[in-house]
Amino acid sequence: MQMADTDDLTLWYALNRLMTNYWADVDSNDGSQAHEFYLPDALYAVGNNRSRGWIRSAPSMTGAGRPAPLPRVT
């Protein structure tokens, strides 16, 4: 088995850290900063719903106008 390149491990750590921070914000902060994880011209897609640009996507990420989600059980 070949040892992983140090650059690969650094990239893996950075990406996992971003994912962890994103989901922590979604789970415990109602996603109030979730839009900051996307580029301004990003395509946000869930199922058949598509939105381009994080400004238009931000309310749907934070759940604006919807009841609070049930707590996540892990």
C-alpha positions as CSV (number, residue, x, y, z in Angstrom):
1,M,0.0,0.0,0.0
2,Q,1.4,3.4,-1.1
3,M,1.6,6.2,1.5
4,A,-0.7,9.1,0.7
5,D,1.0,12.3,-0.5
6,T,1.1,15.0,2.1
7,D,-0.7,17.4,-0.2
8,D,-3.5,14.8,-0.5
9,L,-3.9,14.7,3.3
10,T,-3.8,18.5,3.6
11,L,-6.5,18.8,0.9
12,W,-8.6,16.0,2.6
13,Y,-8.4,17.7,5.9
14,A,-9.3,21.1,4.5
15,L,-12.3,19.8,2.6
16,N,-13.6,17.8,5.6
17,R,-13.1,20.8,7.8
18,L,-15.3,22.9,5.4
19,M,-18.0,20.2,5.4
20,T,-18.0,20.0,9.1
21,N,-18.2,23.7,9.5
22,Y,-21.0,23.9,7.0
23,W,-23.2,21.2,8.6
24,A,-22.5,22.6,12.1
25,D,-23.8,25.9,10.9
26,V,-26.9,24.3,9.4
27,D,-27.6,22.1,12.4
28,S,-26.9,24.5,15.2
29,N,-27.2,28.0,13.7
30,D,-30.2,27.5,11.4
31,G,-27.8,27.9,8.4
32,S,-27.4,31.6,8.9
33,Q,-24.0,31.6,7.4
34,A,-24.5,28.7,4.9
35,H,-24.5,31.0,1.9
36,E,-20.9,32.0,2.7
37,F,-19.8,28.5,1.7
38,Y,-20.9,29.2,-1.9
39,L,-19.5,31.4,-4.7
40,P,-21.7,34.3,-5.6
41,D,-22.5,32.8,-9.0
42,A,-23.0,29.2,-7.7
43,L,-25.8,26.9,-8.8
44,Y,-27.7,25.6,-5.8
45,A,-29.8,22.6,-6.7
46,V,-32.1,20.4,-4.6
47,G,-34.1,17.9,-6.6
48,N,-35.7,19.8,-9.5
49,N,-35.4,23.2,-7.8
50,R,-32.5,25.3,-9.0
51,S,-31.3,28.7,-8.0
52,R,-28.2,30.6,-9.2
53,G,-26.4,32.9,-6.9
54,W,-26.1,32.6,-3.1
55,I,-28.2,35.7,-2.4
56,R,-31.3,34.1,-3.8
57,S,-30.5,30.8,-2.2
58,A,-29.8,32.1,1.3
59,P,-33.5,32.2,2.5
60,S,-34.1,28.6,1.4
61,M,-30.9,27.5,3.2
62,T,-32.0,29.1,6.4
63,G,-35.5,27.8,6.3
64,A,-37.1,31.2,6.2
65,G,-40.9,30.9,6.3
66,R,-40.8,27.2,7.4
67,P,-41.3,25.6,10.8
68,A,-38.1,24.8,12.7
69,P,-36.7,21.4,11.7
70,L,-36.7,18.5,14.2
71,P,-33.4,17.9,16.0
72,R,-31.0,15.6,14.1
73,V,-30.5,12.3,15.8
74,T,-27.1,10.7,15.2
